[in-house]
């Protein structure tokens, strides 16, 4: 990802790129996240989501956001994932986080989430990140299949979340 803006997916059907290169997609991204997690405080406000993602509009530094677009319909954002900073106050010693991995429900099951996570991990490693963290309510097995390990838990909004990490230094 270091020298490219986009990368073809394994099936060639999607284009992966940085949000910073497509700022016009911000309202679509906020709508996707709001539809997925709008009942949770962190995504209750589309304006709040957009403000958070404006701060992630980087390519060559953390934080950054990747998006997946349909090449035949480049205004159709179908997935996203970010590397962000200091996600949880309870874990202030953990600086780098994989966050807000989300795929359009109609596009799930095609490997897009996996590809977004792998691309985020690769780019974070290129930028010198040695260890990434994440928290998830329901996707622990998915992340374990990608090499992540649960090393803590946290209760957020009354729901227990697994806190996981992966070593990128190898």
Buried (B, 14 or more C-beta within 10 A) or exposed (E): BEEEEEBEBEEEBBBBBBBBEBEEBBEBBBBBBBEBBBEBEBBEBBEBBBEBBEEBBBBEEBBBBBBBBBEEEEEBBBBBBBBBEBBBEEBEEBBBBBBBBBBBEEBEEBBBBBBBBBBBBBBBBEBEBEEBBBBBEEBBEBBEEBEBEBEBEEEBEEEEBBBBBBEBEE
